Amino acid sequence: MDRPGLSLVIPAFNESAVIATAVTEAVAALTGRFQPWEILVVDDGSSDDTVDLVPQVSGVRVIRHAVNRGYGAALRSGFEAARFDCIAFTDADCQFDLTDLEQLTPLLDRAAITVGYRVDRKDPWRRRFLSWGYNRLARTLLGTGVRDVDCALKVFRRDALAELLPQSRGFFINTEMMARARRLGFPVVERPVTHRTRLGGESKVSMREVPRTFSVLMRFWWNNVLFAKPVTRRVVLSGSVRIDEHHPRNGVPHRVVDPVSRPESV
């Protein structure tokens, strides 16, 4: 894949402390590595100056929610507005080195989704422990098949993402999308990515989210795994449409671990 076009979605809610740096870093990381590229900042009803502090740079677009809809809803708005064939997302907290996208994106030559996993993770021990337990639960119950489901550095082929657009409005979005990818049989590649401490502002993931996300996971398992109905995958081929049917326990994706350690309102 030679310098593909890339859309990068950055959801933001009350991120005035970091949004300027986040966008500046993203522009620097994409320039010269992708052609063409765009950055879509989705302001999820911020009550601070987040929107006003987004750098006005060519290639940067702002999508604004009038009210706070949630992390998943913000990502979906960005996904639906993306223009290019490779679509990535990251968070606004500057915890990822976005030059890693240069290694993640070419892997779409052999996969529908490339998923980062955080090496030497820089979060507090309690959050790392909860993440470890949650990932084991998600792999066991939902078959997500990845080691770090909530890593906020993923890249999707546009055609695959169209089948995976999330219904979840909150932080369950990553688990939902990866579980659906498994059921639809999409190949997934994992690769290690750099993780850094949060540059500023406050994390939007609190301890209150733990029981809430667990409850959503269990409902999803009950409705979409334990008593799942067959799902259909819509594939568009040269103007024609082919419907491929996949049953919930048969559509398992091929999983590969890469060996390299002015605003729009919606």
C-alpha positions in Angstrom: 0.0 0.0 0.0 1.8 3.1 -1.3 1.0 6.3 0.6 -2.8 5.7 0.9 -5.4 8.3 1.7 -6.2 8.4 5.4 -9.0 9.9 7.4 -8.1 10.2 11.1 -11.0 10.7 13.6 -10.3 12.4 16.9 -13.3 12.5 19.4 -13.0 15.3 22.0 -15.0 16.2 25.0 -13.8 19.1 27.2 -10.2 18.7 25.9 -9.2 22.4 25.8 -5.9 21.6 27.6 -4.7 19.2 24.9 -6.6 19.6 21.7 -4.3 22.1 20.0 -1.3 19.8 20.6 -3.2 16.7 19.6 -4.2 18.2 16.2 -0.7 19.7 15.7 0.9 16.3 16.3 -1.6 14.6 14.0 -0.9 17.0 11.2 2.9 16.5 11.6 2.4 12.7 11.6 0.2 12.5 8.6 2.0 15.0 6.4 4.4 13.3 4.0 3.3 9.8 5.2 -0.2 9.8 3.7 -1.6 11.4 0.6 -4.3 12.7 0.7 -5.2 12.9 4.4 -7.8 14.6 6.6 -8.3 15.0 10.3 -11.8 15.0 11.7 -12.1 16.5 15.2 -15.5 15.5 16.6 -16.4 17.9 19.5 -18.9 15.9 21.6 -20.8 18.8 23.1 -17.9 20.3 25.0 -18.7 23.0 27.6 -15.1 24.5 27.4 -13.1 26.1 24.6 -12.2 22.8 22.8 -13.8 23.9 19.4 -12.2 27.4 19.5 -8.7 25.9 20.1 -8.7 23.5 17.2 -5.9 24.8 14.9 -7.3 26.1 11.6 -5.2 24.1 9.2 -5.9 22.8 5.8 -7.1 19.2 6.0 -8.6 19.6 9.5 -12.4 19.5 9.8 -14.5 20.0 12.9 -17.8 18.2 13.5 -19.8 19.4 16.4 -22.4 17.7 18.5 -24.8 20.2 20.1 -24.9 18.1 23.3 -22.7 15.4 24.7 -23.7 12.1 23.1 -20.9 9.8 24.3 -17.6 8.5 23.0 -19.1 5.9 20.7 -21.5 8.4 19.1 -18.7 10.8 18.5 -16.6 8.2 16.7 -19.6 7.1 14.6 -20.1 10.7 13.5 -16.5 10.9 12.4 -16.6 7.5 10.7 -19.6 8.5 8.7 -18.1 11.8 7.6 -14.7 10.3 6.6 -13.8 10.6 2.9 -10.9 8.2 2.3 -10.4 4.5 2.0 -8.3 4.0 5.2 -10.0 5.3 8.3 -8.2 5.5 11.7 -9.1 6.9 15.1 -7.2 8.0 18.2 -8.0 9.9 21.3 -7.3 13.6 22.0 -5.1 13.0 25.0 -1.8 12.6 23.1 -1.0 9.2 24.6 -0.2 7.7 21.2 2.7 8.3 18.8 0.7 8.8 15.6 3.8 8.1 13.4 2.9 4.5 14.3 0.1 4.8 11.7 2.8 4.5 9.0 3.4 0.9 10.2 -0.3 0.1 10.9 -1.9 1.2 7.7 0.1 -0.9 5.1 -1.1 -4.0 7.0 -4.5 -3.4 5.5 -3.1 -5.1 2.4 -3.7 -8.4 4.2 -6.4 -7.5 6.8 -9.6 -5.5 7.1 -8.6 -4.0 10.5 -5.2 -3.3 12.1 -5.3 -3.0 15.9 -2.6 -1.5 18.0 -1.7 -2.9 21.4 0.0 -0.7 24.0 3.6 -1.6 24.9 4.9 -0.4 28.3 1.5 1.1 29.0 1.7 4.4 31.0 -1.6 4.3 32.8 -1.9 3.9 36.6 -1.7 0.3 37.9 -5.4 0.1 38.8 -6.4 1.0 35.3 -4.0 -1.5 33.8 -5.3 -4.2 36.1 -8.9 -3.5 35.2 -8.0 -3.4 31.5 -6.3 -6.8 31.8 -9.4 -8.4 33.4 -11.7 -6.7 30.9 -9.7 -8.0 28.0 -9.8 -11.5 29.3 -13.5 -11.3 29.8 -14.1 -9.8 26.3 -12.0 -12.5 24.6 -13.7 -15.3 26.6 -17.3 -14.2 26.3 -17.3 -12.3 23.0 -14.4 -13.7 21.1 -12.8 -10.3 20.4 -9.6 -12.1 19.7 -7.3 -9.2 20.4 -5.1 -8.6 23.4 -5.9 -4.8 23.9 -9.4 -4.2 22.7 -9.6 -0.6 24.0 -6.4 0.6 22.4 -7.3 3.9 20.8 -5.2 3.4 17.7 -6.9 1.3 15.0 -7.2 1.5 11.3 -10.0 0.2 9.2 -10.6 -0.4 5.5 -13.6 1.7 4.5 -15.6 -1.3 3.2 -15.1 -3.2 6.5 -15.9 -0.2 8.6 -19.3 0.2 6.8 -20.2 -3.2 8.3 -19.0 -2.4 11.8 -20.5 1.1 12.5 -21.2 1.0 16.2 -24.5 1.2 18.0 -22.9 1.8 21.4 -22.8 5.5 22.5 -20.3 4.9 25.3 -16.9 3.2 25.8 -18.2 -0.2 24.8 -17.7 0.8 21.2 -14.3 -1.0 20.7 -15.6 -4.2 22.1 -18.7 -4.1 20.1 -16.8 -3.4 16.8 -14.2 -6.2 17.4 -16.9 -8.7 18.4 -18.9 -7.9 15.3 -15.7 -8.2 13.2 -15.2 -11.7 14.5 -18.7 -12.7 13.6 -18.4 -11.4 10.1 -15.1 -13.1 9.6 -12.9 -10.0 9.0 -9.2 -10.6 9.2 -7.5 -8.6 11.9 -3.8 -7.8 12.4 -2.3 -6.7 15.7 0.9 -4.6 16.1 2.6 -3.0 19.1 2.3 0.7 19.4 4.0 3.3 21.7 2.1 4.6 24.7 2.7 7.8 26.6 1.4 9.5 29.7 -1.6 11.8 29.2 -0.4 15.3 28.2 -3.0 17.2 30.1 -6.7 17.5 31.0 -8.6 14.6 32.7 -9.4 11.1 31.5 -13.1 10.7 30.7 -13.0 7.0 31.8 -13.8 6.9 35.6 -14.5 4.1 38.0 -18.2 4.7 37.4 -17.8 3.4 33.9 -16.7 -0.1 35.1 -20.1 -1.5 36.3 -21.8 0.4 33.4 -19.5 -1.2 30.8 -19.7 -4.6 32.4 -23.5 -4.4 32.3 -23.4 -3.5 28.6 -21.0 -6.3 27.9 -23.2 -8.9 29.5 -26.3 -7.7 27.6 -24.3 -7.8 24.4 -23.1 -11.4 25.2 -26.7 -12.5 26.0 -28.3 -11.0 22.9 -25.5 -11.3 20.3 -23.5 -14.4 21.3 -25.4 -16.7 23.5 -28.7 -16.3 21.6 -27.3 -14.9 18.4 -29.1 -15.1 15.1 -27.2 -15.6 11.9 -25.7 -12.4 10.5 -25.3 -11.3 6.9 -22.4 -9.5 5.4 -23.1 -7.2 2.5 -20.3 -7.1 -0.1 -20.3 -4.7 -3.0 -18.4 -6.0 -6.0 -18.1 -3.8 -9.1 -21.5 -2.4 -8.8 -23.2 -5.6 -7.9 -24.2 -6.8 -4.4 -23.4 -10.2 -3.0 -24.9 -11.3 0.3 -22.7 -13.7 2.3 -24.3 -15.3 5.3 -22.2 -16.1 8.3 -23.4 -18.0 11.3 -22.3 -16.7 14.8 -19.9 -19.5 15.6 -18.4 -20.0 12.1 -17.4 -16.6 11.0 -14.1 -16.4 12.8 -11.5 -14.0 11.4 -8.0 -14.8 10.6 -5.9 -13.2 13.4 -2.3 -12.2 12.8 0.1 -10.6 15.2 2.7 -8.5 13.3 6.2 -9.7 14.3 7.4 -6.1 14.9 7.4 -5.6 18.5 -16.1 26.3 10.4 -17.8 23.5 12.3 -20.2 21.0 10.9 -23.1 20.2 13.2 -24.7 16.8 13.4 
